[in-house]
Amino acid sequence: MKSIIPILNRKVISIIKSLDANPEETRPVTFWFYSDDESVVYQLAARLQNWGYNIICCEYSPSSNDWLCIVEQYIMPTAENLDQACLEMKILATQYGATFDGWETVASTEFE
C-alpha cells in the first residue's frame, strides 16, 4: 500500500507557500511519537538525540492515555526532506513499537 505521507507533506508545503513563508528557509520542525510504554519514548528520545535532534518532551499525555515524545531539528521543510524524515521516523517508530504521529513547523521565516 502506498503511503499518504508524501501527499500530505506537499499539501502542507503548499499552505506554507500560500502564507508567504519560504519553505526553503531552515526552520524548527518537530516530530511526534506516542507509545503506551514509558520506556519506549525514552529509548526513542535517546536514539534521536544521538542523531542530533533536540528533545522537546517525553511525558504522559492524559488526552491520549499514552506517553508522548516530541523531538525537534532545524531543517528545510522541502517535500524531499520531509518525505525522507517521515520515512525514517516511521521505520524507527516501528522498530520500537511506537506510533509516529507526524510533524509540525511554523509558517514564518523569523525564528529565534
TORVO-708689 format. One record per atom (N, C-alpha, C): x, y, z; residue in three letters; atom name. Coordinates in steps of 0.1 Angstrom, whole numbers, plus 5000, padded with zeros to 4 digits. Layout:
# residues N
+------+-------+------+------+------+
! east ! north !   up ! vodo ! pase !
+------+-------+------+------+------+
!    X !     Y !    Z !  ALA !   CA !
...
+------+-------+------+------+------+
This chain:
# residues 112
+------+-------+------+------+------+
! east ! north !   up ! vodo ! pase !
+------+-------+------+------+------+
! 5008 !  4988 ! 5000 !  MET !    N !
! 5000 !  5000 ! 5000 !  MET !   CA !
! 5009 !  5012 ! 5000 !  MET !    C !
! 5006 !  5022 ! 4992 !  LYS !    N !
! 5013 !  5034 ! 4991 !  LYS !   CA !
! 5010 !  5044 ! 5002 !  LYS !    C !
! 5020 !  5050 ! 5007 !  SER !    N !
! 5019 !  5059 ! 5019 !  SER !   CA !
! 5012 !  5072 ! 5014 !  SER !    C !
! 5004 !  5078 ! 5023 !  ILE !    N !
! 4997 !  5091 ! 5020 !  ILE !   CA !
! 5006 !  5102 ! 5025 !  ILE !    C !
! 5017 !  5099 ! 5032 !  ILE !    N !
! 5025 !  5110 ! 5038 !  ILE !   CA !
! 5031 !  5119 ! 5028 !  ILE !    C !
! 5037 !  5114 ! 5017 !  PRO !    N !
! 5042 !  5124 ! 5007 !  PRO !   CA !
! 5031 !  5134 ! 5002 !  PRO !    C !
! 5019 !  5129 ! 5000 !  ILE !    N !
! 5008 !  5138 ! 4995 !  ILE !   CA !
! 5005 !  5148 ! 5006 !  ILE !    C !
! 5004 !  5144 ! 5018 !  LEU !    N !
! 5001 !  5154 ! 5029 !  LEU !   CA !
! 5013 !  5164 ! 5031 !  LEU !    C !
! 5025 !  5159 ! 5029 !  ASN !    N !
! 5037 !  5168 ! 5030 !  ASN !   CA !
! 5036 !  5179 ! 5020 !  ASN !    C !
! 5032 !  5176 ! 5008 !  ARG !    N !
! 5031 !  5186 ! 4997 !  ARG !   CA !
! 5020 !  5195 ! 4999 !  ARG !    C !
! 5009 !  5191 ! 5005 !  LYS !    N !
! 4998 !  5200 ! 5008 !  LYS !   CA !
! 5002 !  5210 ! 5019 !  LYS !    C !
! 5009 !  5205 ! 5029 !  VAL !    N !
! 5014 !  5214 ! 5040 !  VAL !   CA !
! 5024 !  5225 ! 5034 !  VAL !    C !
! 5033 !  5220 ! 5026 !  ILE !    N !
! 5042 !  5229 ! 5019 !  ILE !   CA !
! 5035 !  5240 ! 5011 !  ILE !    C !
! 5024 !  5235 ! 5004 !  SER !    N !
! 5016 !  5245 ! 4996 !  SER !   CA !
! 5010 !  5255 ! 5005 !  SER !    C !
! 5005 !  5251 ! 5017 !  ILE !    N !
! 5000 !  5261 ! 5027 !  ILE !   CA !
! 5011 !  5270 ! 5032 !  ILE !    C !
! 5022 !  5265 ! 5035 !  ILE !    N !
! 5034 !  5274 ! 5039 !  ILE !   CA !
! 5036 !  5284 ! 5028 !  ILE !    C !
! 5037 !  5280 ! 5016 !  LYS !    N !
! 5039 !  5289 ! 5005 !  LYS !   CA !
! 5028 !  5300 ! 5004 !  LYS !    C !
! 5016 !  5296 ! 5006 !  SER !    N !
! 5005 !  5305 ! 5004 !  SER !   CA !
! 5005 !  5315 ! 5016 !  SER !    C !
! 5011 !  5312 ! 5027 !  LEU !    N !
! 5012 !  5322 ! 5038 !  LEU !   CA !
! 5024 !  5331 ! 5036 !  LEU !    C !
! 5030 !  5331 ! 5024 !  ASP !    N !
! 5042 !  5339 ! 5021 !  ASP !   CA !
! 5054 !  5335 ! 5029 !  ASP !    C !
! 5055 !  5323 ! 5034 !  ALA !    N !
! 5066 !  5319 ! 5041 !  ALA !   CA !
! 5075 !  5311 ! 5031 !  ALA !    C !
! 5087 !  5310 ! 5033 !  ASN !    N !
! 5096 !  5304 ! 5024 !  ASN !   CA !
! 5099 !  5289 ! 5028 !  ASN !    C !
! 5094 !  5279 ! 5022 !  PRO !    N !
! 5097 !  5266 ! 5026 !  PRO !   CA !
! 5111 !  5261 ! 5025 !  PRO !    C !
! 5119 !  5269 ! 5017 !  GLU !    N !
! 5133 !  5266 ! 5016 !  GLU !   CA !
! 5142 !  5272 ! 5028 !  GLU !    C !
! 5135 !  5279 ! 5036 !  GLU !    N !
! 5142 !  5285 ! 5048 !  GLU !   CA !
! 5143 !  5274 ! 5059 !  GLU !    C !
! 5155 !  5273 ! 5065 !  THR !    N !
! 5157 !  5263 ! 5076 !  THR !   CA !
! 5148 !  5268 ! 5087 !  THR !    C !
! 5141 !  5259 ! 5093 !  ARG !    N !
! 5132 !  5263 ! 5104 !  ARG !   CA !
! 5130 !  5251 ! 5114 !  ARG !    C !
! 5125 !  5253 ! 5126 !  PRO !    N !
! 5123 !  5242 ! 5135 !  PRO !   CA !
! 5112 !  5233 ! 5131 !  PRO !    C !
! 5114 !  5220 ! 5130 !  VAL !    N !
! 5104 !  5210 ! 5127 !  VAL !   CA !
! 5104 !  5200 ! 5138 !  VAL !    C !
! 5092 !  5198 ! 5144 !  THR !    N !
! 5090 !  5188 ! 5154 !  THR !   CA !
! 5084 !  5176 ! 5149 !  THR !    C !
! 5088 !  5164 ! 5155 !  PHE !    N !
! 5083 !  5151 ! 5151 !  PHE !   CA !
! 5077 !  5145 ! 5164 !  PHE !    C !
! 5065 !  5139 ! 5162 !  TRP !    N !
! 5057 !  5134 ! 5174 !  TRP !   CA !
! 5056 !  5119 ! 5173 !  TRP !    C !
! 5058 !  5113 ! 5185 !  PHE !    N !
! 5056 !  5099 ! 5187 !  PHE !   CA !
! 5048 !  5096 ! 5199 !  PHE !    C !
! 5041 !  5085 ! 5199 !  TYR !    N !
! 5033 !  5080 ! 5210 !  TYR !   CA !
! 5036 !  5066 ! 5213 !  TYR !    C !
! 5035 !  5062 ! 5226 !  SER !    N !
! 5036 !  5048 ! 5230 !  SER !   CA !
! 5029 !  5046 ! 5243 !  SER !    C !
! 5024 !  5034 ! 5245 !  ASP !    N !
! 5018 !  5031 ! 5258 !  ASP !   CA !
! 5028 !  5027 ! 5268 !  ASP !    C !
! 5041 !  5026 ! 5264 !  ASP !    N !
! 5052 !  5022 ! 5272 !  ASP !   CA !
! 5061 !  5034 ! 5275 !  ASP !    C !
! 5063 !  5038 ! 5287 !  GLU !    N !
! 5071 !  5049 ! 5290 !  GLU !   CA !
! 5086 !  5047 ! 5286 !  GLU !    C !
! 5091 !  5035 ! 5288 !  SER !    N !
! 5105 !  5032 ! 5284 !  SER !   CA !
! 5107 !  5034 ! 5269 !  SER !    C !
! 5097 !  5031 ! 5261 !  VAL !    N !
! 5099 !  5032 ! 5247 !  VAL !   CA !
! 5101 !  5047 ! 5243 !  VAL !    C !
! 5094 !  5056 ! 5248 !  VAL !    N !
! 5096 !  5070 ! 5244 !  VAL !   CA !
! 5109 !  5075 ! 5249 !  VAL !    C !
! 5114 !  5070 ! 5260 !  TYR !    N !
! 5128 !  5074 ! 5264 !  TYR !   CA !
! 5139 !  5068 ! 5255 !  TYR !    C !
! 5136 !  5056 ! 5251 !  GLN !    N !
! 5146 !  5049 ! 5242 !  GLN !   CA !
! 5146 !  5057 ! 5228 !  GLN !    C !
! 5134 !  5060 ! 5223 !  LEU !    N !
! 5133 !  5068 ! 5211 !  LEU !   CA !
! 5140 !  5081 ! 5212 !  LEU !    C !
! 5138 !  5088 ! 5223 !  ALA !    N !
! 5144 !  5101 ! 5226 !  ALA !   CA !
! 5159 !  5100 ! 5226 !  ALA !    C !
! 5165 !  5090 ! 5232 !  ALA !    N !
! 5179 !  5088 ! 5233 !  ALA !   CA !
! 5185 !  5085 ! 5219 !  ALA !    C !
! 5178 !  5077 ! 5211 !  ARG !    N !
! 5183 !  5074 ! 5198 !  ARG !   CA !
! 5183 !  5087 ! 5189 !  ARG !    C !
! 5172 !  5094 ! 5190 !  LEU !    N !
! 5170 !  5106 ! 5182 !  LEU !   CA !
! 5180 !  5117 ! 5186 !  LEU !    C !
! 5183 !  5118 ! 5199 !  GLN !    N !
! 5192 !  5127 ! 5204 !  GLN !   CA !
! 5206 !  5124 ! 5199 !  GLN !    C !
! 5209 !  5111 ! 5198 !  ASN !    N !
! 5222 !  5107 ! 5192 !  ASN !   CA !
! 5223 !  5111 ! 5177 !  ASN !    C !
! 5212 !  5112 ! 5170 !  TRP !    N !
! 5211 !  5116 ! 5156 !  TRP !   CA !
! 5211 !  5131 ! 5155 !  TRP !    C !
! 5212 !  5138 ! 5166 !  GLY !    N !
! 5212 !  5153 ! 5165 !  GLY !   CA !
! 5199 !  5160 ! 5167 !  GLY !    C !
! 5189 !  5154 ! 5171 !  TYR !    N !
! 5176 !  5160 ! 5174 !  TYR !   CA !
! 5176 !  5165 ! 5188 !  TYR !    C !
! 5169 !  5176 ! 5190 !  ASN !    N !
! 5166 !  5182 ! 5204 !  ASN !   CA !
! 5154 !  5175 ! 5209 !  ASN !    C !
! 5154 !  5172 ! 5222 !  ILE !    N !
! 5142 !  5166 ! 5228 !  ILE !   CA !
! 5134 !  5177 ! 5234 !  ILE !    C !
! 5122 !  5178 ! 5230 !  ILE !    N !
! 5112 !  5188 ! 5235 !  ILE !   CA !
! 5105 !  5183 ! 5247 !  ILE !    C !
! 5100 !  5171 ! 5246 !  CYS !    N !
! 5094 !  5165 ! 5258 !  CYS !   CA !
! 5093 !  5150 ! 5257 !  CYS !    C !
! 5092 !  5144 ! 5268 !  CYS !    N !
! 5089 !  5129 ! 5270 !  CYS !   CA !
! 5080 !  5129 ! 5282 !  CYS !    C !
! 5067 !  5128 ! 5280 !  GLU !    N !
! 5058 !  5129 ! 5291 !  GLU !   CA !
! 5045 !  5121 ! 5289 !  GLU !    C !
! 5038 !  5119 ! 5299 !  TYR !    N !
! 5025 !  5112 ! 5298 !  TYR !   CA !
! 5015 !  5122 ! 5293 !  TYR !    C !
! 5007 !  5118 ! 5283 !  SER !    N !
! 4996 !  5126 ! 5277 !  SER !   CA !
! 4982 !  5121 ! 5282 !  SER !    C !
! 4976 !  5128 ! 5291 !  PRO !    N !
! 4963 !  5123 ! 5296 !  PRO !   CA !
! 4952 !  5123 ! 5284 !  PRO !    C !
! 4954 !  5132 ! 5274 !  SER !    N !
! 4944 !  5132 ! 5264 !  SER !   CA !
! 4944 !  5120 ! 5255 !  SER !    C !
! 4956 !  5114 ! 5254 !  SER !    N !
! 4957 !  5101 ! 5245 !  SER !   CA !
! 4959 !  5089 ! 5254 !  SER !    C !
! 4961 !  5091 ! 5267 !  ASN !    N !
! 4964 !  5079 ! 5276 !  ASN !   CA !
! 4977 !  5072 ! 5271 !  ASN !    C !
! 4986 !  5079 ! 5265 !  ASP !    N !
! 4999 !  5073 ! 5260 !  ASP !   CA !
! 5010 !  5083 ! 5265 !  ASP !    C !
! 5022 !  5078 ! 5263 !  TRP !    N !
! 5034 !  5086 ! 5265 !  TRP !   CA !
! 5038 !  5093 ! 5252 !  TRP !    C !
! 5041 !  5105 ! 5253 !  LEU !    N !
! 5044 !  5114 ! 5242 !  LEU !   CA !
! 5059 !  5117 ! 5241 !  LEU !    C !
! 5065 !  5116 ! 5230 !  CYS !    N !
! 5079 !  5121 ! 5227 !  CYS !   CA !
! 5078 !  5131 ! 5216 !  CYS !    C !
! 5083 !  5143 ! 5218 !  ILE !    N !
! 5084 !  5153 ! 5207 !  ILE !   CA !
! 5099 !  5156 ! 5206 !  ILE !    C !
! 5104 !  5156 ! 5194 !  VAL !    N !
! 5118 !  5159 ! 5191 !  VAL !   CA !
! 5118 !  5170 ! 5180 !  VAL !    C !
! 5129 !  5178 ! 5180 !  GLU !    N !
! 5129 !  5189 ! 5171 !  GLU !   CA !
! 5143 !  5190 ! 5164 !  GLU !    C !
! 5143 !  5194 ! 5151 !  GLN !    N !
! 5155 !  5196 ! 5144 !  GLN !   CA !
! 5152 !  5208 ! 5134 !  GLN !    C !
! 5162 !  5216 ! 5132 !  TYR !    N !
! 5161 !  5227 ! 5122 !  TYR !   CA !
! 5165 !  5221 ! 5108 !  TYR !    C !
! 5155 !  5221 ! 5099 !  ILE !    N !
! 5157 !  5216 ! 5086 !  ILE !   CA !
! 5149 !  5225 ! 5076 !  ILE !    C !
! 5152 !  5223 ! 5063 !  MET !    N !
! 5144 !  5230 ! 5053 !  MET !   CA !
! 5133 !  5221 ! 5050 !  MET !    C !
! 5120 !  5225 ! 5053 !  PRO !    N !
! 5109 !  5216 ! 5051 !  PRO !   CA !
! 5105 !  5215 ! 5036 !  PRO !    C !
! 5114 !  5210 ! 5028 !  THR !    N !
! 5110 !  5207 ! 5014 !  THR !   CA !
! 5103 !  5194 ! 5013 !  THR !    C !
! 5096 !  5191 ! 5003 !  ALA !    N !
! 5089 !  5178 ! 5001 !  ALA !   CA !
! 5099 !  5167 ! 5003 !  ALA !    C !
! 5110 !  5168 ! 4996 !  GLU !    N !
! 5120 !  5157 ! 4997 !  GLU !   CA !
! 5125 !  5155 ! 5011 !  GLU !    C !
! 5129 !  5165 ! 5018 !  ASN !    N !
! 5134 !  5164 ! 5031 !  ASN !   CA !
! 5124 !  5158 ! 5041 !  ASN !    C !
! 5111 !  5163 ! 5039 !  LEU !    N !
! 5101 !  5158 ! 5048 !  LEU !   CA !
! 5097 !  5143 ! 5045 !  LEU !    C !
! 5097 !  5140 ! 5032 !  ASP !    N !
! 5094 !  5126 ! 5028 !  ASP !   CA !
! 5104 !  5117 ! 5035 !  ASP !    C !
! 5117 !  5121 ! 5033 !  GLN !    N !
! 5128 !  5112 ! 5039 !  GLN !   CA !
! 5127 !  5112 ! 5054 !  GLN !    C !
! 5125 !  5123 ! 5061 !  ALA !    N !
! 5124 !  5123 ! 5075 !  ALA !   CA !
! 5112 !  5115 ! 5080 !  ALA !    C !
! 5101 !  5116 ! 5074 !  CYS !    N !
! 5089 !  5108 ! 5078 !  CYS !   CA !
! 5091 !  5093 ! 5076 !  CYS !    C !
! 5098 !  5090 ! 5065 !  LEU !    N !
! 5101 !  5076 ! 5063 !  LEU !   CA !
! 5110 !  5070 ! 5074 !  LEU !    C !
! 5120 !  5078 ! 5077 !  GLU !    N !
! 5129 !  5074 ! 5088 !  GLU !   CA !
! 5122 !  5073 ! 5101 !  GLU !    C !
! 5114 !  5083 ! 5104 !  MET !    N !
! 5106 !  5083 ! 5117 !  MET !   CA !
! 5097 !  5071 ! 5118 !  MET !    C !
! 5090 !  5068 ! 5107 !  LYS !    N !
! 5080 !  5057 ! 5107 !  LYS !   CA !
! 5088 !  5044 ! 5109 !  LYS !    C !
! 5099 !  5042 ! 5102 !  ILE !    N !
! 5107 !  5030 ! 5104 !  ILE !   CA !
! 5112 !  5029 ! 5119 !  ILE !    C !
! 5117 !  5040 ! 5124 !  LEU !    N !
! 5122 !  5040 ! 5138 !  LEU !   CA !
! 5111 !  5037 ! 5148 !  LEU !    C !
! 5099 !  5043 ! 5146 !  ALA !    N !
! 5088 !  5041 ! 5155 !  ALA !   CA !
! 5084 !  5026 ! 5154 !  ALA !    C !
! 5084 !  5020 ! 5142 !  THR !    N !
! 5080 !  5006 ! 5141 !  THR !   CA !
! 5090 !  4997 ! 5148 !  THR !    C !
! 5103 !  5000 ! 5147 !  GLN !    N !
! 5113 !  4993 ! 5154 !  GLN !   CA !
! 5112 !  4992 ! 5169 !  GLN !    C !
! 5106 !  5004 ! 5174 !  TYR !    N !
! 5105 !  5005 ! 5189 !  TYR !   CA !
! 5090 !  5001 ! 5193 !  TYR !    C !
! 5082 !  4998 ! 5184 !  GLY !    N !
! 5068 !  4995 ! 5188 !  GLY !   CA !
! 5060 !  5008 ! 5192 !  GLY !    C !
! 5064 !  5019 ! 5186 !  ALA !    N !
! 5057 !  5032 ! 5189 !  ALA !   CA !
! 5049 !  5036 ! 5177 !  ALA !    C !
! 5042 !  5047 ! 5178 !  THR !    N !
! 5035 !  5053 ! 5167 !  THR !   CA !
! 5041 !  5066 ! 5163 !  THR !    C !
! 5044 !  5068 ! 5151 !  PHE !    N !
! 5049 !  5081 ! 5146 !  PHE !   CA !
! 5036 !  5089 ! 5142 !  PHE !    C !
! 5034 !  5101 ! 5147 !  ASP !    N !
! 5022 !  5108 ! 5145 !  ASP !   CA !
! 5023 !  5120 ! 5136 !  ASP !    C !
! 5035 !  5122 ! 5131 !  GLY !    N !
! 5036 !  5133 ! 5121 !  GLY !   CA !
! 5046 !  5144 ! 5126 !  GLY !    C !
! 5045 !  5155 ! 5119 !  TRP !    N !
! 5054 !  5167 ! 5122 !  TRP !   CA !
! 5047 !  5180 ! 5122 !  TRP !    C !
! 5053 !  5190 ! 5127 !  GLU !    N !
! 5048 !  5204 ! 5127 !  GLU !   CA !
! 5060 !  5213 ! 5124 !  GLU !    C !
! 5056 !  5225 ! 5119 !  THR !    N !
! 5066 !  5235 ! 5118 !  THR !   CA !
! 5058 !  5249 ! 5118 !  THR !    C !
! 5066 !  5259 ! 5119 !  VAL !    N !
! 5060 !  5273 ! 5119 !  VAL !   CA !
! 5060 !  5278 ! 5105 !  VAL !    C !
! 5050 !  5286 ! 5101 !  ALA !    N !
! 5049 !  5292 ! 5088 !  ALA !   CA !
! 5054 !  5307 ! 5089 !  ALA !    C !
! 5066 !  5308 ! 5092 !  SER !    N !
! 5072 !  5321 ! 5093 !  SER !   CA !
! 5087 !  5320 ! 5091 !  SER !    C !
! 5094 !  5330 ! 5086 !  THR !    N !
! 5108 !  5329 ! 5084 !  THR !   CA !
! 5116 !  5336 ! 5095 !  THR !    C !
! 5109 !  5340 ! 5106 !  GLU !    N !
! 5115 !  5347 ! 5117 !  GLU !   CA !
! 5116 !  5337 ! 5129 !  GLU !    C !
! 5128 !  5332 ! 5131 !  PHE !    N !
! 5130 !  5322 ! 5141 !  PHE !   CA !
! 5140 !  5327 ! 5151 !  PHE !    C !
! 5140 !  5321 ! 5163 !  GLU !    N !
! 5149 !  5325 ! 5173 !  GLU !   CA !
! 5163 !  5319 ! 5171 !  GLU !    C !
+------+-------+------+------+------+
